[in-house]
Each structure stands twice: as C-alpha cells, then as structure tokens.
Amino acid sequence: MTEEERGEIEEILGYRFERIDRLERALTHRSHRQNSGGMDNERLEFLGDRVLGLAASERLIAMFPHWDAGKLSKGLARLVSAPSIHAAAKRLGLGSHLRLGPGEEKTGGREKKRLLADTYEAVVGAIYLDAGLPAATAFLRRTLLDSALEGEVEGLGRPDHKSALQEWLQERGLGPAEYKLMSTMGPEHQKTFEVEVRYKGTKLAASHGRSKKEAEQAAAKVALEILEEGQSTA
C-alpha cells in the first residue's frame, strides 16, 4: 500500500493506524490470499463482529434504560444486521479499496453485500487491535451506530413480524413466505404501499404502510395471527 493510498483510506475511515499491516489485512479478501503471503481478513472480521456486538449493546443499554433483555436483543439484531453493516461499508466506499483475487474481481466482488459487510467488520477488528476498544467504538459510532439509531430508533424495539412468521413456517417444515408489492398510492411525499404476503403463490394476508417495509411487517403480522388462530381452532 502506497502512502497516497494509505492517506486516502485513513482519511475516509477517520483513523490513522499505528501498524499499517493491520489495515492492509482488513482489506484483503481470501481470494487474494495467494498474493498476500497467506494473509486475509477473516480472523479480523471474526473479531470485529464481536466488537460491534459489544459496542452496539452498550449503546442500546445507555439509550433505552427501561428495555428488558428481550427487547434489547431484538434491537441489537436490527442494529447490527447485514443490511445495516453493508450500508456503512458503502458509505465509506470500502469496495474500491478491497484486495481481491481475479475471480472475485470478475464477478463483481467489490459490490457484493456480504463481502463488503465482512470487510467493514474486519476494519473494526483492525482498529481494535491497533488502539483498543475506545478507538473501535468511536469508529463504530461515527460510521454506523449513530446514523442507524437516528434513522430507526423508533422501530428498533418493535416486534419483527416477518421473522416471527418465518419461524412459524420453519417450525412446521414449510418454506419461506413471499412478499409482493400490489400498489402504491398517494403523492410522492405521502405514499401508501399495499403489500401481500404469500406462501407458494397463495395469499395469506395483505396490509398497508407508509413504506414497503412497514407494509410487509403489517402483512406478516396479520398472516401470523390468521395462521395461529386457524391452528388453535383446528
């Protein structure tokens, strides 16, 4: 890594490494391992995942002192979900700094959601090793936690009806439910979305929401209530 490259990525991350090899390793995918002396970011990703969980848990406990363990667990799962981490990696532009093998390069590895999320966690692990928990926590709050909490704080503690429906189906050996957007109504600034939830093409329920995600959650809630009621009367 050249000094110019180092300066660019460290400016983006808002952190300067004491040992640059840690940053280099965090940005090295296993597909590039043969070109990097067997070094890749998988161990750092493992570590960063645990640091993220700790920092996010601490933040939730501080922000929501009245939440019980169950509500905190649900909030944590949403806060550190793959989409949330991927969004943070995209904002930082980590994809353009990845070290990939030819195969991953050809198949669009720089845009793969799971790969980018893993790289973000590897960077967290690298910062933790380089400067400890305070530095890693500061990075996480700046690049992921604060923005995620600001945007979704009202919904973090709400039940995840889609997951509950999926668990209900899985417990009975059934496949996943599918969600279909049926209509969008209203002006641009005040749209209402109608979504149907289906199983193997059969409609289970439908509902509306101010966003597609909200409508999906509402439809899943109705579907689960119908299924549970049908089971109890069977």
Backbone torsions as a table, in degrees:
resi	resn	phi	psi	omega
1	MET	NA	125.3	180.0
2	THR	-75.1	164.0	177.8
3	GLU	-62.7	-34.8	178.4
4	GLU	-65.1	-44.9	178.5
5	GLU	-63.8	-42.1	179.2
6	ARG	-61.0	-47.3	-179.4
7	GLY	-60.5	-39.5	-178.7
8	GLU	-65.0	-49.2	-176.7
9	ILE	-71.7	-36.0	179.1
10	GLU	-68.4	-33.1	175.9
11	GLU	-66.3	-40.5	178.0
12	ILE	-63.8	-43.5	-177.8
13	LEU	-75.2	-23.7	-176.1
14	GLY	73.2	28.2	-179.2
15	TYR	-149.0	135.9	177.2
16	ARG	-107.4	124.4	-176.2
17	PHE	-78.8	139.7	170.6
18	GLU	-71.9	-40.6	178.2
19	ARG	-118.7	109.4	-174.6
20	ILE	-67.5	-22.7	-179.6
21	ASP	-63.7	-25.8	177.6
22	ARG	-68.9	-40.7	175.9
23	LEU	-65.4	-44.0	179.9
24	GLU	-59.3	-41.8	179.8
25	ARG	-66.8	-40.0	-179.7
26	ALA	-60.7	-28.8	-177.0
27	LEU	-95.8	5.6	-176.2
28	THR	-103.8	112.3	177.7
29	HIS	-77.2	154.2	-177.7
30	ARG	-60.3	-24.1	178.4
31	SER	-66.7	-17.5	-179.9
32	HIS	-100.0	4.0	-170.8
33	ARG	-58.0	-40.7	-177.5
34	GLN	-64.5	-20.2	179.7
35	ASN	-99.0	5.8	-175.5
36	SER	-133.4	30.6	176.8
37	GLY	65.0	32.0	179.3
38	GLY	78.0	9.7	-176.9
39	MET	-94.5	131.6	173.1
40	ASP	-145.7	-179.1	-170.5
41	ASN	-98.3	9.9	-173.5
42	GLU	-65.4	-41.5	179.6
43	ARG	-67.5	-38.0	177.3
44	LEU	-66.9	-36.5	177.9
45	GLU	-63.8	-41.4	176.9
46	PHE	-58.4	-47.1	-180.0
47	LEU	-66.1	-45.3	-178.7
48	GLY	-62.2	-34.5	177.6
49	ASP	-60.7	-41.5	179.6
50	ARG	-70.8	-38.7	178.1
51	VAL	-64.2	-42.5	177.8
52	LEU	-60.1	-45.2	179.6
53	GLY	-61.0	-41.1	179.3
54	LEU	-66.5	-48.3	-178.1
55	ALA	-63.8	-41.5	-179.9
56	ALA	-67.9	-39.7	178.4
57	SER	-62.7	-44.6	179.1
58	GLU	-60.9	-40.2	-179.8
59	ARG	-67.4	-41.4	180.0
60	LEU	-65.5	-41.9	179.4
61	ILE	-62.5	-38.8	179.6
62	ALA	-69.5	-37.2	-176.2
63	MET	-81.1	-29.9	-174.6
64	PHE	-127.5	72.8	-175.2
65	PRO	-64.2	-17.4	-177.7
66	HIS	-98.1	-2.5	179.2
67	TRP	-74.3	141.2	174.5
68	ASP	-85.0	177.6	-175.0
69	ALA	-62.1	-36.9	-179.8
70	GLY	-64.1	-43.6	180.0
71	LYS	-68.6	-38.3	177.2
72	LEU	-62.8	-39.9	-179.5
73	SER	-63.9	-41.9	178.9
74	LYS	-66.5	-41.5	178.2
75	GLY	-63.4	-40.2	179.5
76	LEU	-64.0	-43.0	-179.3
77	ALA	-59.5	-38.7	179.6
78	ARG	-74.3	-39.5	-175.9
79	LEU	-66.0	-37.4	-176.7
80	VAL	-108.3	26.2	178.4
81	SER	-67.1	159.0	179.7
82	ALA	-56.4	-42.8	178.0
83	PRO	-60.9	-37.9	179.6
84	SER	-65.4	-44.3	-179.8
85	ILE	-68.3	-40.8	178.4
86	HIS	-61.0	-40.6	179.2
87	ALA	-61.6	-40.1	178.0
88	ALA	-64.6	-42.1	178.9
89	ALA	-63.4	-38.3	178.3
90	LYS	-65.7	-42.3	179.7
91	ARG	-60.9	-34.8	179.7
92	LEU	-82.2	-12.4	-179.0
93	GLY	68.9	34.4	-177.1
94	LEU	-63.2	-28.1	-177.8
95	GLY	-57.4	-36.2	-177.6
96	SER	-74.1	-12.2	-178.3
97	HIS	-107.8	2.4	-178.8
98	LEU	-69.7	149.4	171.2
99	ARG	-104.8	109.5	-175.4
100	LEU	-118.8	155.1	171.3
101	GLY	-78.2	166.3	-177.6
102	PRO	-56.3	-38.7	-178.2
103	GLY	-64.5	-47.0	179.1
104	GLU	-66.8	-35.1	178.9
105	GLU	-62.4	-42.5	-177.7
106	LYS	-70.4	-29.5	-176.1
107	THR	-97.0	18.3	175.1
108	GLY	75.1	36.1	-178.1
109	GLY	-58.5	-29.1	-177.8
110	ARG	-69.4	-13.2	-179.9
111	GLU	-112.4	-0.8	-176.9
112	LYS	-71.9	128.9	-173.7
113	LYS	-61.6	-48.5	-177.5
114	ARG	-64.2	-40.6	-179.0
115	LEU	-64.8	-41.9	179.0
116	LEU	-67.6	-40.5	178.1
117	ALA	-63.0	-41.6	178.0
118	ASP	-62.5	-39.9	-180.0
119	THR	-65.1	-40.9	177.4
120	TYR	-59.1	-46.7	179.6
121	GLU	-64.5	-34.8	176.7
122	ALA	-64.4	-38.4	176.7
123	VAL	-63.3	-41.0	176.6
124	VAL	-59.3	-45.5	178.8
125	GLY	-62.4	-38.6	179.6
126	ALA	-65.9	-42.0	178.6
127	ILE	-66.2	-38.8	178.1
128	TYR	-60.5	-46.3	179.1
129	LEU	-65.9	-33.9	-175.2
130	ASP	-76.5	-35.8	-172.9
131	ALA	-143.1	2.8	175.7
132	GLY	93.2	-178.2	-174.3
133	LEU	-64.8	-42.0	-179.6
134	PRO	-57.2	-42.6	180.0
135	ALA	-67.6	-41.5	179.5
136	ALA	-65.8	-40.7	178.9
137	THR	-65.2	-41.3	178.2
138	ALA	-61.4	-41.4	177.6
139	PHE	-63.6	-45.1	-179.4
140	LEU	-63.3	-42.7	179.7
141	ARG	-65.3	-40.0	-177.1
142	ARG	-70.6	-37.1	-171.3
143	THR	-103.2	-14.9	-176.2
144	LEU	-140.7	-59.5	-167.5
145	LEU	-63.7	-48.5	-175.9
146	ASP	-63.3	-43.8	-179.4
147	SER	-69.1	-38.1	179.5
148	ALA	-66.5	-42.2	179.6
149	LEU	-67.8	-38.3	179.2
150	GLU	-64.0	-37.1	-176.6
151	GLY	-85.0	-25.2	-171.8
152	GLU	-131.1	15.4	-174.7
153	VAL	-58.1	-34.7	-178.1
154	GLU	-69.6	-26.5	-175.9
155	GLY	-101.2	-4.8	-174.8
156	LEU	-61.4	-39.2	-176.0
157	GLY	-89.8	-2.4	-179.6
158	ARG	-73.6	149.8	178.1
159	PRO	-62.1	143.6	176.9
160	ASP	-93.6	90.7	-174.2
161	HIS	-67.2	-31.3	178.4
162	LYS	-64.1	-43.7	178.3
163	SER	-66.1	-39.5	179.6
164	ALA	-63.3	-41.4	177.9
165	LEU	-64.6	-43.0	-179.9
166	GLN	-62.7	-40.8	178.2
167	GLU	-63.8	-40.5	178.8
168	TRP	-59.9	-44.6	-179.9
169	LEU	-67.4	-43.8	-178.3
170	GLN	-63.9	-38.6	179.6
171	GLU	-60.3	-21.8	-178.8
172	ARG	-107.1	16.4	176.7
173	GLY	70.4	23.9	-178.3
174	LEU	-101.7	159.5	-178.6
175	GLY	-81.3	-174.6	-176.3
176	PRO	-74.4	151.6	173.0
177	ALA	-79.7	158.4	178.9
178	GLU	-121.8	146.6	-178.6
179	TYR	-119.0	132.3	-177.2
180	LYS	-128.4	126.8	176.2
181	LEU	-75.4	119.8	-175.5
182	MET	-94.7	-37.1	-178.5
183	SER	-161.6	158.8	174.6
184	THR	-130.8	125.4	-175.4
185	MET	-127.3	155.5	174.2
186	GLY	95.3	168.9	-180.0
187	PRO	-67.8	164.5	-174.2
188	GLU	-55.7	-39.2	-176.0
189	HIS	-84.3	-3.2	-176.1
190	GLN	-147.4	50.8	-176.5
191	LYS	-75.3	152.2	172.4
192	THR	-124.3	133.0	-176.6
193	PHE	-111.2	138.1	175.3
194	GLU	-112.1	126.7	-177.4
195	VAL	-127.6	139.5	172.4
196	GLU	-106.0	142.0	170.7
197	VAL	-108.7	132.1	-174.7
198	ARG	-129.6	155.3	171.5
199	TYR	-127.4	118.1	-177.1
200	LYS	50.7	43.4	175.8
201	GLY	84.3	-8.1	179.5
202	THR	-94.6	130.1	179.9
203	LYS	-68.1	127.8	174.9
204	LEU	-95.9	-42.0	-178.6
205	ALA	-169.3	170.1	176.5
206	ALA	-145.4	154.3	177.8
207	SER	-161.5	173.2	-178.4
208	HIS	-116.8	161.7	176.6
209	GLY	-164.2	167.0	179.4
210	ARG	-78.6	-9.6	173.9
211	SER	-143.7	164.7	179.1
212	LYS	-62.3	-40.9	179.9
213	LYS	-63.0	-43.0	-180.0
214	GLU	-64.1	-40.0	178.7
215	ALA	-66.8	-38.5	177.8
216	GLU	-63.7	-43.4	178.7
217	GLN	-62.3	-42.5	-179.3
218	ALA	-65.6	-41.4	179.1
219	ALA	-65.4	-40.3	178.6
220	ALA	-63.5	-39.6	178.9
221	LYS	-61.4	-46.3	179.9
222	VAL	-64.6	-44.0	-179.3
223	ALA	-60.6	-43.0	-179.2
224	LEU	-65.3	-40.3	178.3
225	GLU	-62.4	-42.0	179.5
226	ILE	-64.6	-45.2	-179.0
227	LEU	-64.8	-43.4	-179.3
228	GLU	-67.8	-38.0	177.4
229	GLU	-65.8	-41.0	178.6
230	GLY	-64.2	-36.6	179.2
231	GLN	-68.8	-39.9	-177.1
232	SER	-69.0	-25.1	-178.7
233	THR	-97.4	-4.2	-178.2
234	ALA	-72.4	NA	NA
